[in-house]
Amino acid sequence: MGQDQTKQQIEKGLHLYQSNQTEKALQVWMRVLEKSADPAGRFRVLGCLITAHAEMGRYKDMLKFAVVQIDTARELEDPDYLTESYLNLARSNEKLCEFQKTISYCKTCLNMQGTTVSLQLNGQVSLSMGNAFLGLSTFQKALECFEKALRYAHNNDDKMLECRVCCSLGNFYAQIKDYEKALFFPCKAAELVNDYGKGWSLKYHAMSQYHMAVAYQKLGRLADAMDRCEESMKIALQHGDRPLQALCLLCFADIHRSRKDVQTAFPRYDSSMSIMTEIGNRLGLVQVLIGVTKCWMIQKELDKALESIEKAQELAEGIGNKLGLLKLHCLCERIYRTKGQQQELRDHVVKFHECVEEMELYCGMCGESIGEKNNQLQALPCSHFFHLKCLQNNGTRGCPNCRRSSVKPGYV
């Protein structure tokens, strides 16, 4: 298969894919991969296969094609191709919750000396790295990466990247419980879709609606949360987007749990868990199991709650998600307080505070914890964040957290 024929077949596959005929598109692209003698064409078709498998939640296949693409990029001896293939490798590992590997591959991308194309990819690299740091609950570095990605998006007038970063920032602020910002950023993403997204994939609209639903649920605006989540789920079902279906089911379950409707919540959690297991989203599984634990606690089934916590703890430790571990210690503390088991209660109080220290989840001005309850936060240029009211009341000559870490102990 020559260069022109390869190009035609790739376009044919794209047309089928955009018409929701995913399996036919995959067949066309796989034929190109088997028969094409054109390395650049093979590289492009591998990119199509990586994107399609990512959207279907077939992350192990995505990783497999990303590895093949790296070999093709080396054959082409072009730094731009190599940067793009390392970014795809980073993304594959991000989806499989291999966050340390993601960060390592992202750093490889940023260290490559490519041309303008590579520089345009730096925003996407920063976004992937930010998502990985967020998965590890390294909040300052995650925020740093998201802000860098946003700068790239603005400098290159890349509205699609800006939309994705806004969704990630929504997720970031939902985790540290500034629910006003958790809603603001996905609303901004939805605006970008409305203003610029005519030719974009519907997944961008669905993604913004899902993150809005999460924020509304956290704010207790459950009817709004249900509307946004239904909108997102409708698109996810139309497009066979399994990862988004799993997230929407989790959100539906959380909404029902907020209404104390545990009987409706449980089957949603089960369905979400089934898809999360199938696609390999271990971070999603931790969130599902935390929701299930809370349902058992509502029903006062404390031993069943502890069983769910044990499974979640193993997963959270495996992927290095410190915020998940903190939440689990907090739930254990409540359970053992109810059971009157003082030693176990003390153990989890100690572990909880260790997690807070490790993640620096406290305000460097007032010393109170961040992420315990809904609070307005503000980040300084160094990406350390504080209670907004503390910054307004005290003002600041530089960042107190940075000042503390720069004070080296002297020798006596």
ABEGO torsion letter per residue (X at the ends): XBAAAAAAAAAAAAAAAAAGBAAAAAAAAAAAAAABABAAAAAAAAAAAAAAAAAAGBAAAAAAAAAAAAAAAAAAGBAAAAAAAAAAAAAAAAAAGBAAAAAAAAAAAAABBBBAAAAAAAAAAAAAAAAAAAAAGBAAAAAAAAAAAAAAAAAAGBAAAAAAAAAAAAAAAAAAGBAAAAAAAAAAAAAAAAAAAAABBAAAAAAAAAAAAAAAAAAGBAAAAAAAAAAAAAAAAAAGBAAAAAAAAAAAAAAAAAAGBAAAAAAAAAAAAAAAAAAGBAAAAAAAAAAAAAAAAAAGBAAAAAAAAAAAAAAAAAAGBAAAAAAAAAAAAAAAAAAGBAAAAAAAAAAAAAAAAAAGBBBAAAGBBBGABBBBBBBBAAGBBBBAAAAAAAEBBEBAAAAAAABBBBBX
